[in-house]
């Protein structure tokens, strides 16, 4: 699906349906010395009794909070994540499953109020801001990007809409090996969007505008500059004034270029190996996998790697509570006016033309049907230290947020995404997903 900050691996692993095998959680023993604390803060508010006059079978299962917690614990342990949070809102109530710790070597259980780096979930915000600016008449989706940013290869033929839908053809700067090397050599260094664009523009485009779909962070680096030009203010300020403050997202922010901190309370974020394992589709070698499973190889703490290389494409910080409010508000029409909301919903386009009913990507949002009565608007985020998923099912009023503080499991799966079958099989009665994932 390409809903993470990184590369094509995320594109494959974010898919809710296929390949199903990539979403199954293999059984690994926890590493020696790792602590997975079973927490008892799973909670639910009781649901109203279903109306007997409604003959339509519910798409949702009754959720047992203890079983929900237990399933998430088992799946997280198999993925060897230090800590994980699942926040679920359904018509039955609110359910929270939390596992492990926010910092290795300590017993600091995560909560839905802990801050984490949301990576490419930031794209939903950048897209929303672009849509608001279009709503205001400050730009048009048909405008060429060259009207706002100079030096874009073929920019006079690439529209704002094509950037939003990942159809520009521009090379993805996070795929460049020199970026990962630079991040590892100087993780605290501030980097500008233009520096990231320069990396991308040294390579030729991969295809002509609108000829195909390819997830590329370059698109959203450009959109951040477009928003600043059209809105006349820094991106962080526009995010705060137009998105975060109106919705009461007090725990959400886009940090400045030199800011490597996270607001308290926060989770540390970990990953095995160098930045390339998050930014490009580079599998762990067999010896690394074995050493990680045995505990011989310890994950690297990436918490304070400077995220300025991500910015509009993946630089924001938030909490599970805020992200649940955000994705539900965005999908249910509380961010855009009705006309703009309809345009946003109609923007969805099949990623693969040969599968018109498969996964779709639109203006900073993905959509997929994964059961007879189940479909979700969603996005995901991946960068060194964290992996996350946010989604809202409009038909069944289900909101789901998952975050983990280990980017990639030892066997190479993005961890929050790998938890999805476990969670969804707890929620939905009839899924096109494998069983036994937990």
N, C-alpha and C positions, 0 to 999 in steps of 0.2 A: 504494500500500500504506500510505502514511502512516507509514513507519518512520523518518523523519527528525525533527529537532527543529522544522523549519520548517512549511511549509504544504502546500496541496493539490498543488503541483508535486511534492513528494516522494512524495505518495500515488500519483501517476501514474508517476513515474520509477523507483520501487523495484520495480515489477512485473517479474518475471523473464521473463514471456512476452509480455504485450501492454501497450501497443502496441509491437511489435518495432521499429518505426521510431525510436521515442524512444531505443532502446538502441544503435542503430547509431552508429558513430563516424565523423563526417564528416572529410574530409581537409583540414586547415588547416596551412599552413606555420607553423613556430615563429616567435615574435616575434623581432625583431632584438635581439641582446644576451642572449637567454634561453639558459640552459645546460641541456642534458639529457645527463647523464653516463651512459654505458653502463657498468654495473657488472658485475663478474664474481663476485659472491658468491652467485649462484644455486646452490643445493646440493640434493642429494637423497641419501637413503640407499637402498640397493638393495632392491628388493622380493623377497619370496620367490617362487619359481616357482609359477605357478598349477597346481592339481591337474588332471591330464589326465582324471581320473574325473568331474569336474564338467562336465556337458553344457550348463549354462546359460551363454550368452554373457555376458561381462563388460560391465557398463554403462560401464566406465572404459576410456579409451584408455591405451596406454603413453605416459608423459610423457618427453619429451626436455628436460632442464634448459635447454640452450642455446636451443632453440626457444621454450620457455616464457618465458624472459627476453626474447628478441627480440620476441615478440608483445606482451608487456606494454609494452616500450619504445616500440614503434611506436604503440600505442594511446594511451599517456600523452602522447607528443609531439603527437599530433593534438588532444588535449584541452587542450594547453598548460599542463599542471600543472607547477609547479616540482619537486615530488617525489611519489613514490608508492611504496607497499609492498604486495606481495601475498604472503601466507603461506598455503601450502596443505599440508594433511596428507591423504594417501591411504594405502591399504594398500601402495602402492609405496614410500612414504617421505615425506620432507618436502622441499618445494620453496619457495624464496624468490626472488622477483623484485623488485629494488629499482631505482628510477630517479631520477636528478636530485639535488636538493639539499634540505636542510632549511631553508636560508636563502638567499634571493635575493642575488646578488652574491658568493656564496661557493661553494666546492666542498666541501660537507659532506654526503656521501651518507647517506641514511636507512638505518636498520636496523630489524629487527623488535623491537629493544629501545628504540627512541625513543618518548618519551611524546608523546601527542597528545590532543586533546579528542574524546571519543567521542560527544558529543551524545546523540541519542535511544537509542543502545544502552544508556544508563543505565536506560531503562525496563525492560529485561530484569531488571535488578538490583532495581529498586523492586518489580516484580511478584514476583520470587522472595522478597523479604523479606515482602511481604504474605502470600504463600503459606505461608512458615514461621510467621508469626504465627497464621495460621489453623490450621496444623498443631499449634501449641502450645495452641490453644483461646483465644487472646487476642482473636480476632475471628472472624466468620463472613462468608462471601461474600455472604450474603443480608442482612447488616446494612445499614441505610440510612446514607449518609454523614453525615447529620445527627446520628447518635450520636457522632460524633468531631469534626466541624467544624461550627461554627455559621455561619449566614448564607448557606448555599448555596441559591440559588433552587430550590425544589422538592426540597430535599435529603432530605426524609423519604420521597421516592419514588424516589430514585436509590440503587442498591445498590453495594457494593464491586465486585461482579462486573461491573456495567455500566461502572464507571469503568475497570476493567482492560481491558475489551474495546472501549473507545471507543464506547460506546453510551449515554452520558448525555444527549447533546444540548446540553451546555453549550458556550457560545461559546469558541473557541480564542483565548486572550489574545495569542498571538504574531501573530495576524492583525490586531490593532489597530494602525493606523498610528502612533499616539502612542508605542507602545513602541519601534519602530525609530527614530523621531525622538529619543527620549530616550536610547537607547543611543549614537547617533551624537554627540549633544550632550555626553554625559558617559559615555564608555565604561568608566571605571574605577569608577563608582559601585556600591556594594553595594545590592542590592535583595532584598526579602523575598518568600517565597511568598505572603503575604497581599496584598502590593501587586500581584502578578500576578493573584491572584484578584479583587481589586477591579476591575481592568481588565476581566476577563471578565464579572463580575456586573453591570457597568453596561449590558451588552447582554442582550436577552432570549435564552433558549435557542433553538436552531435547530430542535429537535423534542422530542417527549415522550420520556422515558426508555425505552430499548429499542425505540423505533420504527424506528431506522435505525442505520447506522454512519457515524461521521465522526471522522477523526483529530483529536484535540484535546489539546494540552499541558495544558490546564486539568485534565483528568482526573488526570494524574500529579502535578501540583502538589498536588492534593487528597490523592492517595494517599501522598505524602511526609508530609503532616501526620497522616494516619490512622496511618501506621506509627509516627510519634513518639508519638502518643497511646496506641496499643495496646501499643507496646514499651517505653514509659516512658523512652526515651533518644534523644539526637539521631540523626538519620538517618545521618550520617557514621560515628558510632560503631557503629551496628548493622550498616551495610555492612561495616565493617572486621572486627568480631567474628564475624559470622554468615556472611559470604560470602567476603571477601578472604583473611583469615587461614587459614580451614580449607582453602582451595584453593591456598594458597601464591602468591596474586596480589600479590607484593610491589611491583609497579609500578603498582598501581591504587589510586585514592583519590578521595574526594569532597571537594574543597577547601572551606575555610571561606568565609563570605560576603565577607570582605575580601581574600581571597587571589587574586591575578591571575597568580601564577607557575605554572610547570610544573616538575616535577623534571627534573634533568639525567640523561641527554641528552634533549633535546626538539626537536621540529620547530616552526618558525614556521608560522603559518597565514595564508592570503591569500584575498582576494576582490576582484573588481572592483566598485567602487561602494559604496553605503551598505548598512546592515544589512537594509533591506527586501528586498534581492534574495535573502537567505537565509530571511527569516522569512515572507514572503508570496509569492504567485504573481505576481511582477512581472517581466516579461521585460526583458532589456536592449534599449534603443533601438538602432536600426540604426547610428547614428553611434558609440555606445559599442562595439558589436561590432566595427566596422571599426577603431576606434582601438586596441582591445585586440589584435586580430590583427596590426596593423602594428607594435605596440610603442609607439605614441604614448601610450597609456593604460597606466599601471602599476597592478598590483593593490595594494590597501591591506593593510598588515600588521595583522591582527586578533588576533594571538597573545595579547595581554594585555588584551583586552576582558573585563570582569568577567562570569563566567558565572553569577553568583548568580541571575539571572533564570530560569535553567534548572533548577538543583538536581535534584530527584527526576525531572524530565522530561528532563534532558539535561546535567547538570553535571559528570559524572565525567571523570577522566583515566585513561588506561591505555596499554598497549603492544600491538603485534600479538601478541607471544608470550602475554601474559596473556589477551587477548581470545580467542585460539584455545583456551586452556585453559578459559576461562569458558563459551563457547558449547557446547563439547563436553560439559563437565561438566553443564551445565544440561539439555541435550537427552537425555543418556544416563542421567539419574537419579542423579547424584552430589550434588545439592543438596537435593532434597526426598525425603521418605520414599516408599515405593512407592505408598501410597494417594494422597498429595498429588500425586505425579508423574502418576498416571493422571488425576486431576482436571484437572491442568494441560494434559495432552495432549487431553483431551476438551473443553476450553474453546474450541477453535477453532470459529469461526462464519464462514460466507461473508460477505464484505463486501458483495457484491451478491446479493440473494436470487434474481435472475434467472439467476445463474451459480453454482449450488450446488457445482460442481466446480472453480470458479476460486479465486482468492486468498482466503485465510482469515486472520482475526486473532483471537487468543485472549487469554490472560492475559499480555500483554506480549510476545507472540511472533507472527510471521507464518508462514504455511506455503503453499507452492505446489509443485505438480508441474510440471516443465518438460521431461519426457521420459518415454518408456515405462518406464524403470527409474530415474528420477531425480526426487527431490523434496527440498526443503530446509526446515528450520525456520530462520528468519532474522529479522534486524532490521537497521536502518540508522540512520545518524546524520548530521545536517546542522546546522551552525550557522556563523556567520561565521568563515571560516578553514579549516574542515575538512569532509570528507565521508568516510563510512566504511560498511562492510558487514561483518556477521558472520553466518555460517551453518554449519549442520551437517546433512549428509545421513545420517540414521540407517541407512538400508538399505545404503548403500555405504561407510559409515565415512569420509566425506569432510568435512573441516573447512576453511573458507575465511574468511580475513580480508583485507579490502582497505581501505587508507586513502590519502587524498590530502591535500595541503595547499593545495588550491584548491577552494573550495566549489562554484562553478558555472563551467563553461566559458564562453567568450565567447558561444557560441550558446545558452546557457541550460540546459545539462544538468548535473545533479549528477554530479560527476566519478567518484567511486568506483562509483556505480551504472552509469555509462556504460561502465566497464571490464568489467562482468560478462560480457557475451557473449563477449568475447575470452578471458577466463579459463575460462569454462565450456566453450567449444568446444575448449579444450586438454585438458579433463579427461574429458568425457563422449563416448561413442561415438555416441549417437543423441539429438539434442536437438531440441526444437521452438523453435529459435532461429535467427535469420538467420546465414548464413555470410558470411565476408568482413568481419567486424566489425573485424578488426585490419588 
